[in-house]
Amino acid sequence: MNDRAVFTEKAEAILDFVDVYRVLKYSHLEKFFPDDKKIVEYLVKHRRLSVSPDGVYISTDEEARTDKTLMAALSVLSDIFEKVKTHTKAVPPAQISFLTHNGDYYEIIYVGYGMEAMVRASFETRLAAKMRNENHADITKRMVIVENADQMERLHIPGTTRFALVQPDGSLTYYRARS
């Protein structure tokens, strides 16, 4: 492949990535595409990508709004990205679903403070539906983001391997889930 074809292929991959999540932090994009800063700059210059006035966010749409739950999920994804084979925006209550290189399927779920009962009920309903057909065991692993440490004790979501606690500055602290 010639240089132009490689450049175009990488630019399309970046645009597809940003388009899936609509808005993400510029720092996340740099983690997901560490060697492609010039391509991102080219896409911004040619108005294929938009950077927020403060330089923190990047999007394919100037009017797109940030979503704190998705930003937290993207932070988790960026922290473990070397283990991820493929990923996409997920069906609620999950934010992101991904497949690891060793074949494990994960969901990243954000549970806002006060939403524990609703999320728990959602999973109870899903499990009840799966149990009607015993061929569909729930093998999904889950990483659950919470806003308050007390939530970890109240959440009993099947397959939870880790909790991530959102700090006031938006950073995450990880905790191993109890079996």
C-alpha positions as protocol buffer text, in pm:
chain_id: "A"
residue {
  index: 1
  type: MET
  ca { x: 0 y: 0 z: 0 }
}
residue {
  index: 2
  type: ASN
  ca { x: 121 y: 348 z: -73 }
}
residue {
  index: 3
  type: ASP
  ca { x: 147 y: 621 z: 190 }
}
residue {
  index: 4
  type: ARG
  ca { x: -169 y: 799 z: 72 }
}
residue {
  index: 5
  type: ALA
  ca { x: -374 y: 479 z: 96 }
}
residue {
  index: 6
  type: VAL
  ca { x: -244 y: 411 z: 448 }
}
residue {
  index: 7
  type: PHE
  ca { x: -321 y: 771 z: 549 }
}
residue {
  index: 8
  type: THR
  ca { x: -676 y: 743 z: 409 }
}
residue {
  index: 9
  type: GLU
  ca { x: -735 y: 409 z: 580 }
}
residue {
  index: 10
  type: LYS
  ca { x: -621 y: 544 z: 917 }
}
residue {
  index: 11
  type: ALA
  ca { x: -828 y: 862 z: 872 }
}
residue {
  index: 12
  type: GLU
  ca { x: -1139 y: 651 z: 802 }
}
residue {
  index: 13
  type: ALA
  ca { x: -1071 y: 438 z: 1111 }
}
residue {
  index: 14
  type: ILE
  ca { x: -1043 y: 752 z: 1327 }
}
residue {
  index: 15
  type: LEU
  ca { x: -1361 y: 902 z: 1183 }
}
residue {
  index: 16
  type: ASP
  ca { x: -1550 y: 574 z: 1234 }
}
residue {
  index: 17
  type: PHE
  ca { x: -1425 y: 553 z: 1592 }
}
residue {
  index: 18
  type: VAL
  ca { x: -1529 y: 908 z: 1680 }
}
residue {
  index: 19
  type: ASP
  ca { x: -1861 y: 864 z: 1498 }
}
residue {
  index: 20
  type: VAL
  ca { x: -1952 y: 559 z: 1711 }
}
residue {
  index: 21
  type: TYR
  ca { x: -1915 y: 751 z: 2038 }
}
residue {
  index: 22
  type: ARG
  ca { x: -2012 y: 1097 z: 1901 }
}
residue {
  index: 23
  type: VAL
  ca { x: -1799 y: 1292 z: 2152 }
}
residue {
  index: 24
  type: LEU
  ca { x: -1488 y: 1184 z: 2335 }
}
residue {
  index: 25
  type: LYS
  ca { x: -1201 y: 1345 z: 2516 }
}
residue {
  index: 26
  type: TYR
  ca { x: -912 y: 1442 z: 2295 }
}
residue {
  index: 27
  type: SER
  ca { x: -682 y: 1262 z: 2542 }
}
residue {
  index: 28
  type: HIS
  ca { x: -878 y: 940 z: 2487 }
}
residue {
  index: 29
  type: LEU
  ca { x: -840 y: 969 z: 2111 }
}
residue {
  index: 30
  type: GLU
  ca { x: -465 y: 1009 z: 2158 }
}
residue {
  index: 31
  type: LYS
  ca { x: -458 y: 684 z: 2359 }
}
residue {
  index: 32
  type: PHE
  ca { x: -663 y: 496 z: 2100 }
}
residue {
  index: 33
  type: PHE
  ca { x: -460 y: 632 z: 1806 }
}
residue {
  index: 34
  type: PRO
  ca { x: -119 y: 718 z: 1958 }
}
residue {
  index: 35
  type: ASP
  ca { x: 78 y: 744 z: 1633 }
}
residue {
  index: 36
  type: ASP
  ca { x: -181 y: 933 z: 1431 }
}
residue {
  index: 37
  type: LYS
  ca { x: -165 y: 1289 z: 1566 }
}
residue {
  index: 38
  type: LYS
  ca { x: -93 y: 1434 z: 1219 }
}
residue {
  index: 39
  type: ILE
  ca { x: -395 y: 1255 z: 1074 }
}
residue {
  index: 40
  type: VAL
  ca { x: -618 y: 1392 z: 1351 }
}
residue {
  index: 41
  type: GLU
  ca { x: -480 y: 1741 z: 1291 }
}
residue {
  index: 42
  type: TYR
  ca { x: -553 y: 1701 z: 918 }
}
residue {
  index: 43
  type: LEU
  ca { x: -913 y: 1591 z: 993 }
}
residue {
  index: 44
  type: VAL
  ca { x: -962 y: 1890 z: 1224 }
}
residue {
  index: 45
  type: LYS
  ca { x: -811 y: 2130 z: 971 }
}
residue {
  index: 46
  type: HIS
  ca { x: -1045 y: 1998 z: 700 }
}
residue {
  index: 47
  type: ARG
  ca { x: -1345 y: 2017 z: 938 }
}
residue {
  index: 48
  type: ARG
  ca { x: -1408 y: 1643 z: 944 }
}
residue {
  index: 49
  type: LEU
  ca { x: -1356 y: 1654 z: 1321 }
}
residue {
  index: 50
  type: SER
  ca { x: -1440 y: 1936 z: 1562 }
}
residue {
  index: 51
  type: VAL
  ca { x: -1247 y: 2020 z: 1876 }
}
residue {
  index: 52
  type: SER
  ca { x: -1427 y: 2194 z: 2162 }
}
residue {
  index: 53
  type: PRO
  ca { x: -1319 y: 2555 z: 2235 }
}
residue {
  index: 54
  type: ASP
  ca { x: -1136 y: 2437 z: 2548 }
}
residue {
  index: 55
  type: GLY
  ca { x: -954 y: 2166 z: 2349 }
}
residue {
  index: 56
  type: VAL
  ca { x: -1079 y: 1888 z: 2577 }
}
residue {
  index: 57
  type: TYR
  ca { x: -1334 y: 1715 z: 2352 }
}
residue {
  index: 58
  type: ILE
  ca { x: -1340 y: 1601 z: 1991 }
}
residue {
  index: 59
  type: SER
  ca { x: -1640 y: 1507 z: 1778 }
}
residue {
  index: 60
  type: THR
  ca { x: -1765 y: 1459 z: 1423 }
}
residue {
  index: 61
  type: ASP
  ca { x: -2046 y: 1705 z: 1500 }
}
residue {
  index: 62
  type: GLU
  ca { x: -1994 y: 2055 z: 1640 }
}
residue {
  index: 63
  type: GLU
  ca { x: -2335 y: 2043 z: 1809 }
}
residue {
  index: 64
  type: ALA
  ca { x: -2278 y: 1711 z: 1990 }
}
residue {
  index: 65
  type: ARG
  ca { x: -2305 y: 1721 z: 2370 }
}
residue {
  index: 66
  type: THR
  ca { x: -2083 y: 1538 z: 2616 }
}
residue {
  index: 67
  type: ASP
  ca { x: -2223 y: 1254 z: 2823 }
}
residue {
  index: 68
  type: LYS
  ca { x: -2050 y: 1202 z: 3160 }
}
residue {
  index: 69
  type: THR
  ca { x: -2147 y: 834 z: 3169 }
}
residue {
  index: 70
  type: LEU
  ca { x: -1995 y: 766 z: 2828 }
}
residue {
  index: 71
  type: MET
  ca { x: -1686 y: 973 z: 2914 }
}
residue {
  index: 72
  type: ALA
  ca { x: -1630 y: 756 z: 3222 }
}
residue {
  index: 73
  type: ALA
  ca { x: -1682 y: 437 z: 3018 }
}
residue {
  index: 74
  type: LEU
  ca { x: -1434 y: 561 z: 2756 }
}
residue {
  index: 75
  type: SER
  ca { x: -1186 y: 627 z: 3037 }
}
residue {
  index: 76
  type: VAL
  ca { x: -1217 y: 262 z: 3143 }
}
residue {
  index: 77
  type: LEU
  ca { x: -1182 y: 147 z: 2782 }
}
residue {
  index: 78
  type: SER
  ca { x: -872 y: 362 z: 2731 }
}
residue {
  index: 79
  type: ASP
  ca { x: -715 y: 220 z: 3049 }
}
residue {
  index: 80
  type: ILE
  ca { x: -744 y: -139 z: 2921 }
}
residue {
  index: 81
  type: PHE
  ca { x: -730 y: -76 z: 2547 }
}
residue {
  index: 82
  type: GLU
  ca { x: -426 y: -299 z: 2482 }
}
residue {
  index: 83
  type: LYS
  ca { x: -640 y: -600 z: 2587 }
}
residue {
  index: 84
  type: VAL
  ca { x: -935 y: -505 z: 2361 }
}
residue {
  index: 85
  type: LYS
  ca { x: -985 y: -668 z: 2023 }
}
residue {
  index: 86
  type: THR
  ca { x: -1305 y: -487 z: 1921 }
}
residue {
  index: 87
  type: HIS
  ca { x: -1556 y: -256 z: 2089 }
}
residue {
  index: 88
  type: THR
  ca { x: -1873 y: -59 z: 2028 }
}
residue {
  index: 89
  type: LYS
  ca { x: -2135 y: 151 z: 2199 }
}
residue {
  index: 90
  type: ALA
  ca { x: -2364 y: -87 z: 2387 }
}
residue {
  index: 91
  type: VAL
  ca { x: -2730 y: -136 z: 2462 }
}
residue {
  index: 92
  type: PRO
  ca { x: -2835 y: 28 z: 2792 }
}
residue {
  index: 93
  type: PRO
  ca { x: -2778 y: -10 z: 3078 }
}
residue {
  index: 94
  type: ALA
  ca { x: -2428 y: -77 z: 2940 }
}
residue {
  index: 95
  type: GLN
  ca { x: -2232 y: 206 z: 2783 }
}
residue {
  index: 96
  type: ILE
  ca { x: -1969 y: 9 z: 2591 }
}
residue {
  index: 97
  type: SER
  ca { x: -1931 y: -358 z: 2505 }
}
residue {
  index: 98
  type: PHE
  ca { x: -1603 y: -513 z: 2397 }
}
residue {
  index: 99
  type: LEU
  ca { x: -1431 y: -839 z: 2316 }
}
residue {
  index: 100
  type: THR
  ca { x: -1081 y: -908 z: 2450 }
}
residue {
  index: 101
  type: HIS
  ca { x: -803 y: -1071 z: 2251 }
}
residue {
  index: 102
  type: ASN
  ca { x: -857 y: -1392 z: 2450 }
}
residue {
  index: 103
  type: GLY
  ca { x: -1228 y: -1404 z: 2363 }
}
residue {
  index: 104
  type: ASP
  ca { x: -1394 y: -1268 z: 2680 }
}
residue {
  index: 105
  type: TYR
  ca { x: -1701 y: -1051 z: 2626 }
}
residue {
  index: 106
  type: TYR
  ca { x: -1737 y: -748 z: 2857 }
}
residue {
  index: 107
  type: GLU
  ca { x: -1977 y: -465 z: 2920 }
}
residue {
  index: 108
  type: ILE
  ca { x: -1889 y: -135 z: 3083 }
}
residue {
  index: 109
  type: ILE
  ca { x: -2185 y: -10 z: 3286 }
}
residue {
  index: 110
  type: TYR
  ca { x: -2231 y: 325 z: 3456 }
}
residue {
  index: 111
  type: VAL
  ca { x: -2462 y: 328 z: 3758 }
}
residue {
  index: 112
  type: GLY
  ca { x: -2548 y: 676 z: 3877 }
}
residue {
  index: 113
  type: TYR
  ca { x: -2611 y: 733 z: 4246 }
}
residue {
  index: 114
  type: GLY
  ca { x: -2971 y: 636 z: 4324 }
}
residue {
  index: 115
  type: MET
  ca { x: -3005 y: 417 z: 4013 }
}
residue {
  index: 116
  type: GLU
  ca { x: -2894 y: 92 z: 4177 }
}
residue {
  index: 117
  type: ALA
  ca { x: -3244 y: -61 z: 4210 }
}
residue {
  index: 118
  type: MET
  ca { x: -3334 y: 14 z: 3849 }
}
residue {
  index: 119
  type: VAL
  ca { x: -3011 y: -135 z: 3712 }
}
residue {
  index: 120
  type: ARG
  ca { x: -3040 y: -438 z: 3939 }
}
residue {
  index: 121
  type: ALA
  ca { x: -3400 y: -495 z: 3821 }
}
residue {
  index: 122
  type: SER
  ca { x: -3287 y: -468 z: 3460 }
}
residue {
  index: 123
  type: PHE
  ca { x: -3037 y: -748 z: 3510 }
}
residue {
  index: 124
  type: GLU
  ca { x: -3284 y: -963 z: 3704 }
}
residue {
  index: 125
  type: THR
  ca { x: -3526 y: -935 z: 3410 }
}
residue {
  index: 126
  type: ARG
  ca { x: -3253 y: -1024 z: 3159 }
}
residue {
  index: 127
  type: LEU
  ca { x: -3143 y: -1325 z: 3364 }
}
residue {
  index: 128
  type: ALA
  ca { x: -3500 y: -1450 z: 3408 }
}
residue {
  index: 129
  type: ALA
  ca { x: -3547 y: -1439 z: 3030 }
}
residue {
  index: 130
  type: LYS
  ca { x: -3222 y: -1629 z: 2973 }
}
residue {
  index: 131
  type: MET
  ca { x: -3309 y: -1895 z: 3231 }
}
residue {
  index: 132
  type: ARG
  ca { x: -3619 y: -1987 z: 3034 }
}
residue {
  index: 133
  type: ASN
  ca { x: -3380 y: -2114 z: 2770 }
}
residue {
  index: 134
  type: GLU
  ca { x: -3104 y: -2303 z: 2949 }
}
residue {
  index: 135
  type: ASN
  ca { x: -2881 y: -2293 z: 2639 }
}
residue {
  index: 136
  type: HIS
  ca { x: -2816 y: -1922 z: 2696 }
}
residue {
  index: 137
  type: ALA
  ca { x: -2603 y: -1890 z: 3006 }
}
residue {
  index: 138
  type: ASP
  ca { x: -2488 y: -1538 z: 3088 }
}
residue {
  index: 139
  type: ILE
  ca { x: -2113 y: -1540 z: 3026 }
}
residue {
  index: 140
  type: THR
  ca { x: -2078 y: -1163 z: 3003 }
}
residue {
  index: 141
  type: LYS
  ca { x: -1818 y: -1005 z: 3230 }
}
residue {
  index: 142
  type: ARG
  ca { x: -1893 y: -657 z: 3355 }
}
residue {
  index: 143
  type: MET
  ca { x: -1699 y: -354 z: 3471 }
}
residue {
  index: 144
  type: VAL
  ca { x: -1929 y: -129 z: 3673 }
}
residue {
  index: 145
  type: ILE
  ca { x: -1864 y: 243 z: 3719 }
}
residue {
  index: 146
  type: VAL
  ca { x: -2016 y: 402 z: 4032 }
}
residue {
  index: 147
  type: GLU
  ca { x: -2027 y: 754 z: 4173 }
}
residue {
  index: 148
  type: ASN
  ca { x: -2012 y: 658 z: 4541 }
}
residue {
  index: 149
  type: ALA
  ca { x: -1822 y: 377 z: 4716 }
}
residue {
  index: 150
  type: ASP
  ca { x: -2140 y: 274 z: 4905 }
}
residue {
  index: 151
  type: GLN
  ca { x: -2296 y: 170 z: 4573 }
}
residue {
  index: 152
  type: MET
  ca { x: -2054 y: -122 z: 4539 }
}
residue {
  index: 153
  type: GLU
  ca { x: -2212 y: -300 z: 4836 }
}
residue {
  index: 154
  type: ARG
  ca { x: -2565 y: -248 z: 4704 }
}
residue {
  index: 155
  type: LEU
  ca { x: -2503 y: -365 z: 4349 }
}
residue {
  index: 156
  type: HIS
  ca { x: -2523 y: -733 z: 4273 }
}
residue {
  index: 157
  type: ILE
  ca { x: -2485 y: -745 z: 3897 }
}
residue {
  index: 158
  type: PRO
  ca { x: -2395 y: -1089 z: 3762 }
}
residue {
  index: 159
  type: GLY
  ca { x: -2051 y: -1118 z: 3609 }
}
residue {
  index: 160
  type: THR
  ca { x: -1909 y: -803 z: 3773 }
}
residue {
  index: 161
  type: THR
  ca { x: -1530 y: -835 z: 3776 }
}
residue {
  index: 162
  type: ARG
  ca { x: -1434 y: -479 z: 3870 }
}
residue {
  index: 163
  type: PHE
  ca { x: -1582 y: -159 z: 4000 }
}
residue {
  index: 164
  type: ALA
  ca { x: -1453 y: 182 z: 3903 }
}
residue {
  index: 165
  type: LEU
  ca { x: -1524 y: 474 z: 4135 }
}
residue {
  index: 166
  type: VAL
  ca { x: -1549 y: 814 z: 3965 }
}
residue {
  index: 167
  type: GLN
  ca { x: -1345 y: 1075 z: 4151 }
}
residue {
  index: 168
  type: PRO
  ca { x: -1456 y: 1443 z: 4162 }
}
residue {
  index: 169
  type: ASP
  ca { x: -1196 y: 1528 z: 3895 }
}
residue {
  index: 170
  type: GLY
  ca { x: -1335 y: 1259 z: 3664 }
}
residue {
  index: 171
  type: SER
  ca { x: -1050 y: 1013 z: 3720 }
}
residue {
  index: 172
  type: LEU
  ca { x: -1126 y: 653 z: 3814 }
}
residue {
  index: 173
  type: THR
  ca { x: -1013 y: 429 z: 4099 }
}
residue {
  index: 174
  type: TYR
  ca { x: -1054 y: 55 z: 4042 }
}
residue {
  index: 175
  type: TYR
  ca { x: -1170 y: -209 z: 4289 }
}
residue {
  index: 176
  type: ARG
  ca { x: -1192 y: -585 z: 4244 }
}
residue {
  index: 177
  type: ALA
  ca { x: -1549 y: -711 z: 4276 }
}
residue {
  index: 178
  type: ARG
  ca { x: -1624 y: -960 z: 4550 }
}
residue {
  index: 179
  type: SER
  ca { x: -1731 y: -1299 z: 4422 }
}
